[in-house]
Amino acid sequence: MVITEILERNASLFGDEVCLVEINPDIKECKADWKEYDLVETDPARKYRREMTWREFDDKANRFANFLLDRGLQKGHKVAILLMNCLEWLPIYFGILKTGAIAVPLNYRYTAEEIKYCLDLAECDVIVFGPEFNERIDAIKDDIPNVKMRLFVGQGRPRFSESYYALTACCSSVSPRIKLSEKDDAAIYFSSGTTGFPKAILHTHLSLITACEVEMYHHKQTREDNFLLIPPLYHTGAKMHWFGSLLSGSKAVLLRSTMPEHIIKAVSDEKITIVWLLVPWAQDILDAIERGDIKLEDYQLSQWRLMHIGAQPVPPSLIRRWKHYFPNHDYDTNYGLSEAIGPGCVHLGIENIHKVGAIGKAGYSWQLKVVDEKGNPVKQGEVGELCVRGPGLMKCYYRNPEATAAVLKDGWLYTGDMARIDEDGFVYLVDRKKDVIISGGENIYPVQVEDFLRGHHAIKDAAVIGVPDKRLGEIAAAIIEVKPGFSCTEEEIMEFCLDLPRYKRPRKIIFDSIPRNPTGKIEKPRLREKYCGLNIVEVQTTS
């Protein structure tokens, strides 16, 4: 089975049921001319809210697929998607898959130069983009000659593009019935670029269907569940969590806001049962509750059963705070990376909240091991590199055989993350291999220090990096982001850190905001460049 068959099944069985809702609290009124591009204006009093049924979803995917086929696209062609989260995003993605072409989601934070780099590396034939990217596409339009079509989704179409709405409106809504198999190439995702320029990660249809099965198995999703999706759809994490909704035939809500009040209101209004949060968003919600900005009794939240956090290590102190306000919530986390089709290859499990701080055990259909520099399994409790194996592994880094060979060995993916396994078989993430600080011969794993620092009542977020030191080689520097309305001094932080082993204590304290990418990962290269003066962008050339 391939993933497009699941969509067609849902359209057949649940055709008139709403499957997707888009909410954008930042838009203050519903404009009449939105109807020109096929919006459903359901309730102007609720600001901007659109919805789509399973049948409409499948019809729109078929129309886009038939348009692309009429324009000559075939299996193996590449179609880039550069959109903010919106109701059109997933039908466009599935339309690409239905043609046998390869979907290439792009990070909406990319600069014009980075967009060009990724289009060239993935050898894209088409780009679908929204109004937020007009200037960036305009800047490179003459430098991407291989991109034969530039399709625009939104209002105010630039002259150098064609209208997605106009072109697909008259196309057939009947499935094109292109024969697909699990072995066929399906999508190229780009690495987050936190350790250099992004790599193009090629996945097959088997990876996509694996993500569906893993997500639904882990979170026990049923047709009664409603999923709130906030992170960007271009990333494997957000989309692969939504794949559980696809497989279970249940509703999902795309919320274009990370404001605590908007999240809680959406949970209440849309009867959400599952929310996937990043650590900063969860912290912001708790801070808003404690300040009195959010009064939980004003909302209908009893149906909310699962709070899931992914994309980064989770401080145990955060979950203790969360359970204080939401004692009936199940909690779950997992670990993943784009090379392993997003989250789920390592999974904590909702029954294992007593292991908060661990990322879990091998996920459904996955295997793992922790190895030393020679690839041999380390002893229980020792730190080594985490390796995973399963049906959702990438096929390769596209057009980069050297990088592929460096991480794919005998069917195992060497993740570059340092981890240890405890006596019960649970994996604890220690840090990125490249982030380890070696100070006077001692290995310091920043994640451990960051988790400790976030236990301070005034600290909102923390990042630890190595900075050069003549005597010790490098020392640990802690960048501290203080909660709004709180204050603390360097001396207070140093005193707080006395409970750490001496060699782990930060030698330098810096008060600043913590940069994170859209999936919540700390952008350590930016911090190193800022405070160490190092140029972290690796220069890559493509053949």
NORGI-V258980 format. One record per pair of residues at least 4 apart in sequence whose ideal C-beta (glycine too) atoms are under 7 Angstrom apart, sorted by the first residue. I is the first residue (numbers start at 0). J is the second residue. D is the distance in whole Angstrom. If there is no record, write none. Layout:
I,J,D + I,J,D
//
This chain:
0,4,5 + 0,208,6 + 1,179,5 + 1,181,6 + 1,204,4 + 1,208,6 + 2,96,7 + 2,204,7 + 2,207,5 + 2,208,6 + 2,211,7 + 3,7,7 + 3,93,6 + 3,96,5 + 3,97,5 + 3,179,7 + 4,8,6 + 5,9,7 + 5,211,7 + 5,245,6 + 5,246,6 + 6,10,6 + 6,56,7 + 6,57,5 + 6,60,7 + 6,93,6 + 6,245,7 + 7,11,6 + 7,57,6 + 7,174,6 + 8,12,6 + 9,13,5 + 9,18,7 + 9,53,4 + 9,248,5 + 10,14,5 + 10,53,5 + 10,54,5 + 10,56,7 + 10,57,4 + 12,248,7 + 13,53,5 + 13,248,5 + 14,52,6 + 14,53,5 + 14,54,4 + 15,52,6 + 15,54,7 + 16,52,6 + 16,53,6 + 17,50,5 + 17,51,7 + 17,52,6 + 17,250,6 + 18,51,6 + 18,52,6 + 18,53,5 + 18,56,6 + 18,250,6 + 19,50,7 + 19,51,5 + 19,56,7 + 19,86,6 + 19,89,7 + 19,251,6 + 19,253,7 + 20,48,7 + 20,50,5 + 20,250,7 + 20,252,4 + 20,253,7 + 20,269,6 + 21,49,5 + 21,85,6 + 21,86,4 + 21,253,5 + 22,47,7 + 22,48,5 + 22,252,6 + 22,254,5 + 22,255,7 + 22,265,6 + 23,47,4 + 23,255,4 + 24,46,6 + 24,256,5 + 24,261,5 + 25,256,7 + 26,46,6 + 26,47,4 + 27,46,7 + 28,43,7 + 29,33,7 + 29,40,5 + 29,43,4 + 29,47,6 + 33,38,5 + 33,40,7 + 34,38,6 + 34,40,7 + 36,164,5 + 37,164,6 + 38,49,5 + 39,49,5 + 39,50,6 + 41,48,5 + 41,50,6 + 42,48,6 + 49,86,5 + 51,55,5 + 51,56,5 + 51,86,6 + 52,56,7 + 53,57,6 + 54,58,6 + 55,59,6 + 56,60,7 + 56,90,6 + 57,61,6 + 58,62,6 + 58,172,4 + 59,63,7 + 59,90,4 + 60,64,6 + 60,90,5 + 60,93,4 + 60,94,4 + 60,97,6 + 61,65,6 + 61,97,7 + 61,171,7 + 61,172,5 + 61,173,6 + 61,174,5 + 61,175,7 + 62,66,6 + 62,167,4 + 62,170,4 + 62,171,7 + 62,172,5 + 63,67,6 + 63,90,7 + 63,91,6 + 63,94,3 + 63,167,5 + 64,68,6 + 64,94,4 + 64,97,4 + 64,98,5 + 64,175,5 + 65,69,6 + 65,170,4 + 65,171,5 + 65,175,6 + 66,70,6 + 66,166,6 + 66,167,5 + 66,170,5 + 67,72,4 + 67,94,7 + 67,98,5 + 67,100,7 + 68,72,6 + 68,98,6 + 68,175,6 + 70,148,7 + 72,76,5 + 72,98,6 + 72,100,5 + 72,124,7 + 73,99,7 + 74,99,4 + 74,100,7 + 75,101,7 + 75,184,7 + 76,100,4 + 76,124,5 + 77,100,7 + 77,101,5 + 77,103,5 + 77,121,5 + 77,122,6 + 77,123,4 + 77,124,6 + 77,187,7 + 78,95,5 + 78,100,5 + 78,102,6 + 78,103,6 + 78,123,7 + 78,124,7 + 78,125,4 + 78,127,7 + 79,103,4 + 79,105,6 + 79,118,6 + 79,123,4 + 79,125,7 + 79,126,4 + 79,127,7 + 80,88,7 + 80,91,6 + 80,92,6 + 80,102,6 + 80,103,7 + 80,104,5 + 80,105,7 + 80,127,5 + 80,233,7 + 81,105,5 + 81,107,7 + 81,114,7 + 81,126,6 + 81,127,7 + 81,128,4 + 81,132,5 + 82,87,7 + 82,88,5 + 82,127,7 + 82,128,7 + 82,129,5 + 82,152,6 + 83,107,6 + 83,129,6 + 83,131,6 + 83,255,7 + 84,88,6 + 84,231,6 + 84,232,5 + 84,253,5 + 84,255,6 + 87,91,6 + 87,152,5 + 88,92,6 + 88,232,5 + 89,93,6 + 90,94,6 + 91,95,7 + 91,127,6 + 92,96,7 + 92,102,5 + 93,97,6 + 95,100,5 + 95,102,4 + 96,102,6 + 96,185,6 + 97,174,7 + 97,175,6 + 97,177,6 + 98,175,7 + 98,177,6 + 99,177,5 + 99,179,6 + 99,183,7 + 101,184,5 + 101,185,6 + 101,186,6 + 101,187,6 + 102,185,7 + 102,186,5 + 103,121,5 + 103,123,6 + 103,187,5 + 104,188,6 + 104,233,4 + 105,109,6 + 105,114,6 + 105,117,6 + 105,233,6 + 106,189,6 + 106,233,6 + 107,131,7 + 107,231,6 + 107,233,7 + 108,517,7 + 109,113,4 + 109,114,5 + 109,117,7 + 110,135,7 + 111,115,7 + 111,135,4 + 111,138,4 + 111,139,5 + 112,116,6 + 113,117,6 + 114,118,6 + 114,135,6 + 114,139,6 + 115,119,6 + 115,139,4 + 115,142,6 + 115,143,6 + 116,120,6 + 117,121,6 + 117,189,6 + 117,197,7 + 118,123,5 + 118,126,7 + 118,143,5 + 118,146,6 + 119,541,7 + 120,199,5 + 120,398,6 + 120,541,6 + 121,187,5 + 121,199,5 + 121,397,6 + 122,145,7 + 123,146,6 + 124,145,7 + 124,146,7 + 124,147,6 + 125,146,7 + 125,147,7 + 125,148,4 + 125,150,7 + 126,146,5 + 126,149,6 + 127,150,5 + 127,152,6 + 127,163,6 + 128,132,5 + 128,136,6 + 128,151,6 + 129,152,5 + 129,153,5 + 130,153,4 + 130,154,7 + 130,155,6 + 132,136,5 + 133,137,6 + 133,157,5 + 134,138,6 + 136,140,6 + 136,149,7 + 137,157,6 + 137,159,7 + 139,143,6 + 140,159,5 + 148,161,7 + 149,159,6 + 149,160,4 + 149,161,7 + 150,160,7 + 150,161,6 + 150,163,5 + 151,156,5 + 151,157,7 + 151,160,4 + 151,161,7 + 151,162,6 + 151,163,6 + 152,163,5 + 156,160,6 + 156,162,5 + 161,166,6 + 162,166,6 + 163,167,6 + 164,168,6 + 179,183,5 + 179,204,6 + 180,204,7 + 181,203,7 + 181,204,5 + 181,205,4 + 181,208,7 + 182,203,6 + 182,205,7 + 183,203,6 + 183,204,5 + 184,201,6 + 184,203,6 + 184,394,7 + 185,202,6 + 185,203,6 + 185,204,5 + 185,206,7 + 185,207,6 + 186,202,5 + 187,199,5 + 187,200,6 + 187,201,5 + 187,397,6 + 188,200,5 + 188,202,7 + 188,235,5 + 188,337,5 + 189,197,4 + 189,198,7 + 189,199,6 + 189,200,7 + 190,197,5 + 190,198,5 + 190,200,6 + 190,337,6 + 191,516,6 + 191,518,7 + 191,520,6 + 192,196,6 + 192,197,4 + 193,516,7 + 193,520,6 + 193,522,6 + 193,523,6 + 193,524,6 + 194,433,6 + 194,524,7 + 195,536,7 + 195,537,4 + 196,536,6 + 196,537,6 + 196,539,5 + 198,396,5 + 198,399,6 + 198,402,6 + 199,396,6 + 199,397,4 + 199,398,7 + 200,337,5 + 200,338,6 + 200,393,5 + 200,396,6 + 201,393,6 + 201,394,5 + 201,395,5 + 201,397,5 + 202,206,4 + 202,207,7 + 202,340,6 + 202,393,6 + 202,394,6 + 203,394,6 + 204,208,6 + 205,209,6 + 205,390,6 + 206,210,7 + 206,340,4 + 206,391,5 + 207,211,7 + 208,212,7 + 209,213,6 + 209,340,6 + 209,364,6 + 209,390,5 + 209,391,4 + 210,214,6 + 210,239,4 + 210,242,5 + 210,340,5 + 210,341,6 + 210,343,7 + 210,391,6 + 211,215,6 + 211,242,4 + 211,243,7 + 211,245,6 + 211,246,4 + 212,216,6 + 212,246,7 + 212,363,7 + 212,364,7 + 213,217,6 + 213,343,4 + 213,362,6 + 213,363,5 + 213,364,6 + 214,218,6 + 214,239,6 + 214,240,6 + 214,242,5 + 214,243,3 + 214,343,6 + 215,220,5 + 215,243,4 + 215,246,5 + 215,247,6 + 216,363,4 + 217,333,7 + 217,343,6 + 217,346,5 + 217,362,7 + 217,363,6 + 218,243,6 + 218,273,6 + 218,305,6 + 218,331,7 + 220,224,5 + 220,243,5 + 220,244,7 + 220,247,4 + 220,249,6 + 221,247,6 + 221,249,7 + 222,247,6 + 222,248,5 + 222,249,5 + 224,247,7 + 224,249,5 + 224,272,5 + 224,273,6 + 225,249,7 + 225,250,5 + 225,252,7 + 225,269,6 + 225,270,6 + 225,271,5 + 225,272,5 + 226,241,7 + 226,244,5 + 226,249,7 + 226,251,4 + 226,273,5 + 227,252,5 + 227,254,6 + 227,265,6 + 227,266,6 + 227,271,4 + 227,274,5 + 228,237,6 + 228,240,7 + 228,241,6 + 228,251,5 + 228,252,7 + 228,253,5 + 228,275,7 + 229,254,5 + 229,257,6 + 230,234,6 + 230,236,6 + 230,237,4 + 230,277,7 + 230,517,6 + 230,518,6 + 231,237,6 + 231,517,5 + 232,237,5 + 232,238,5 + 234,517,7 + 234,518,5 + 235,239,5 + 235,337,5 + 235,340,6 + 235,341,3 + 236,240,7 + 236,309,6 + 236,310,6 + 236,335,7 + 236,341,5 + 236,342,5 + 236,518,5 + 237,241,7 + 238,242,7 + 239,340,6 + 239,341,4 + 239,342,6 + 240,275,5 + 240,342,7 + 241,245,7 + 241,251,5 + 242,246,6 + 243,247,6 + 244,249,5 + 244,250,7 + 244,251,4 + 252,265,6 + 252,269,5 + 252,271,7 + 254,261,7 + 254,262,7 + 254,265,5 + 256,261,4 + 257,280,5 + 258,262,7 + 259,263,6 + 259,283,5 + 259,284,4 + 259,287,4 + 259,293,6 + 260,264,6 + 260,287,7 + 260,292,7 + 260,293,6 + 261,265,6 + 262,266,7 + 262,280,7 + 262,284,6 + 263,267,6 + 263,284,7 + 263,293,6 + 263,298,6 + 264,268,6 + 264,298,7 + 265,269,5 + 265,271,6 + 266,271,4 + 266,274,6 + 266,300,6 + 266,303,6 + 267,298,4 + 267,299,5 + 267,300,6 + 270,302,5 + 271,303,6 + 272,302,5 + 272,303,6 + 272,304,5 + 272,305,7 + 273,304,7 + 273,305,5 + 273,307,7 + 274,303,7 + 274,306,6 + 274,307,7 + 275,307,5 + 275,309,6 + 276,280,5 + 276,281,5 + 276,306,6 + 276,308,5 + 277,308,7 + 277,310,6 + 277,519,3 + 278,282,6 + 278,308,6 + 278,311,6 + 278,313,6 + 278,317,7 + 278,519,6 + 279,283,6 + 279,460,6 + 279,515,6 + 279,519,7 + 280,284,7 + 281,285,7 + 281,308,6 + 281,317,6 + 281,321,6 + 282,286,6 + 282,317,6 + 282,459,6 + 283,287,6 + 284,288,7 + 285,289,6 + 285,320,5 + 285,321,7 + 285,324,7 + 286,290,6 + 286,482,6 + 287,292,4 + 287,293,5 + 288,293,5 + 288,295,7 + 288,324,6 + 295,300,7 + 295,324,7 + 303,328,7 + 304,328,7 + 304,329,6 + 305,328,7 + 305,329,5 + 305,331,6 + 305,349,7 + 306,321,6 + 306,325,7 + 306,328,5 + 306,330,6 + 307,331,5 + 307,332,7 + 308,313,5 + 308,332,5 + 309,332,6 + 309,333,6 + 309,342,5 + 310,518,5 + 310,519,4 + 310,520,6 + 311,519,5 + 311,520,6 + 312,428,5 + 312,446,5 + 312,450,7 + 313,317,6 + 313,318,7 + 313,332,5 + 313,355,7 + 314,450,5 + 314,453,4 + 314,454,7 + 315,319,6 + 315,355,5 + 315,356,5 + 316,320,7 + 316,453,6 + 316,454,4 + 317,321,6 + 318,322,6 + 318,330,6 + 318,355,5 + 319,323,7 + 321,325,6 + 322,326,6 + 329,349,4 + 330,349,7 + 330,352,5 + 331,347,6 + 331,348,7 + 331,349,5 + 332,347,5 + 332,358,6 + 333,342,5 + 333,343,5 + 333,345,6 + 333,346,4 + 333,347,6 + 333,358,7 + 333,359,6 + 333,362,6 + 334,344,7 + 334,345,4 + 334,358,4 + 334,359,7 + 334,428,7 + 335,339,6 + 335,341,5 + 335,342,4 + 335,343,5 + 335,344,5 + 336,414,6 + 337,341,6 + 338,392,7 + 338,393,5 + 338,406,7 + 338,412,6 + 339,344,4 + 339,387,6 + 339,391,6 + 339,392,6 + 339,412,6 + 340,391,4 + 343,362,5 + 344,362,5 + 344,365,4 + 344,387,5 + 344,389,6 + 344,391,7 + 345,358,5 + 345,359,5 + 345,360,7 + 345,361,6 + 345,362,6 + 345,367,6 + 345,387,7 + 345,426,6 + 346,359,4 + 346,360,7 + 346,362,4 + 347,351,5 + 347,354,6 + 347,357,6 + 347,358,6 + 347,359,4 + 348,359,6 + 354,425,5 + 356,427,6 + 357,425,4 + 357,426,6 + 357,427,5 + 358,426,5 + 358,427,7 + 358,428,5 + 359,425,6 + 359,426,6 + 360,424,6 + 360,425,6 + 360,426,7 + 361,365,5 + 361,366,5 + 361,367,5 + 364,389,5 + 364,390,6 + 365,387,6 + 365,388,7 + 365,389,4 + 366,387,7 + 366,388,5 + 366,389,6 + 367,385,7 + 367,386,7 + 367,387,5 + 367,426,7 + 368,376,5 + 368,386,5 + 369,376,7 + 369,377,5 + 369,383,4 + 369,384,7 + 369,385,6 + 369,418,5 + 369,419,7 + 369,420,6 + 370,374,5 + 370,375,6 + 370,376,6 + 370,377,6 + 370,383,5 + 370,384,6 + 370,386,6 + 371,375,5 + 371,377,5 + 371,383,5 + 377,381,4 + 377,383,4 + 379,420,6 + 379,422,6 + 380,419,6 + 380,421,7 + 381,419,6 + 382,417,5 + 382,419,5 + 382,429,5 + 384,413,6 + 384,414,7 + 384,415,7 + 384,417,6 + 384,432,6 + 385,414,5 + 385,416,5 + 385,418,4 + 385,426,7 + 386,411,4 + 386,412,6 + 386,413,5 + 386,414,7 + 387,412,5 + 387,414,6 + 388,392,7 + 388,410,5 + 388,411,5 + 388,412,7 + 392,412,6 + 395,403,4 + 396,402,5 + 396,403,5 + 398,541,6 + 399,403,6 + 400,404,6 + 401,405,7 + 402,406,7 + 403,407,6 + 406,412,6 + 406,413,5 + 407,412,6 + 408,413,6 + 415,431,6 + 415,432,5 + 415,433,7 + 416,428,6 + 416,431,6 + 416,432,7 + 417,429,4 + 417,430,5 + 417,432,6 + 417,435,7 + 417,444,7 + 418,426,5 + 418,427,6 + 418,428,5 + 418,429,6 + 419,427,5 + 419,429,6 + 420,424,6 + 420,425,7 + 420,426,6 + 421,425,5 + 421,427,7 + 428,446,6 + 429,444,4 + 429,446,6 + 429,447,7 + 430,434,5 + 430,435,6 + 430,444,4 + 430,445,5 + 430,446,5 + 434,445,6 + 434,523,6 + 435,442,6 + 435,444,6 + 436,443,4 + 436,445,6 + 436,465,4 + 436,473,6 + 436,475,5 + 437,442,6 + 437,472,6 + 437,473,7 + 438,443,6 + 438,471,5 + 438,472,7 + 438,473,6 + 438,474,5 + 438,475,6 + 438,502,7 + 439,471,4 + 439,472,7 + 441,502,5 + 443,448,7 + 443,475,5 + 443,502,7 + 443,503,6 + 445,449,6 + 445,463,4 + 445,464,7 + 446,450,6 + 447,451,7 + 447,503,7 + 448,452,6 + 448,463,5 + 448,475,6 + 448,477,7 + 448,499,7 + 448,503,6 + 448,505,7 + 449,453,6 + 449,461,5 + 449,462,6 + 449,463,5 + 451,499,6 + 452,458,6 + 452,461,4 + 452,477,6 + 452,479,7 + 453,458,6 + 453,461,6 + 455,495,5 + 457,481,6 + 457,482,6 + 457,485,4 + 457,486,7 + 457,487,4 + 458,479,6 + 458,481,7 + 458,482,7 + 459,480,5 + 459,481,6 + 459,482,4 + 460,480,4 + 460,513,4 + 461,477,6 + 461,478,7 + 461,479,6 + 462,478,5 + 462,513,5 + 462,521,5 + 462,523,7 + 462,526,6 + 463,475,5 + 463,476,7 + 463,477,5 + 463,505,6 + 464,476,6 + 464,523,6 + 464,526,5 + 464,527,6 + 464,530,7 + 465,473,4 + 465,474,7 + 465,475,6 + 466,473,6 + 466,474,6 + 466,476,5 + 466,507,6 + 466,530,6 + 466,531,5 + 467,473,6 + 467,531,6 + 468,472,6 + 468,473,6 + 468,474,4 + 474,506,4 + 474,507,7 + 475,505,5 + 475,506,6 + 476,505,6 + 476,506,7 + 476,507,4 + 476,509,6 + 476,530,7 + 477,505,4 + 477,508,5 + 477,509,7 + 478,509,5 + 478,511,5 + 478,513,6 + 478,526,6 + 479,492,6 + 479,508,6 + 479,509,7 + 479,510,5 + 480,511,7 + 480,512,5 + 480,513,5 + 481,485,5 + 481,486,7 + 481,487,6 + 481,510,7 + 487,491,5 + 487,492,6 + 489,493,6 + 489,508,4 + 490,494,6 + 491,495,6 + 492,496,6 + 492,508,5 + 493,508,7 + 496,504,5 + 496,505,6 + 499,503,5 + 499,504,5 + 509,530,7 + 513,521,6 + 514,522,4 + 514,525,5 + 514,526,7 + 515,519,5 + 515,520,6 + 515,521,6 + 515,522,6 + 516,520,5 + 516,522,6 + 522,526,7 + 523,527,6 + 524,528,6 + 524,535,4 + 525,529,6 + 526,530,6 + 527,531,5 + 527,533,5 + 527,535,6 + 528,533,6 + 528,534,7 + 528,535,5
//
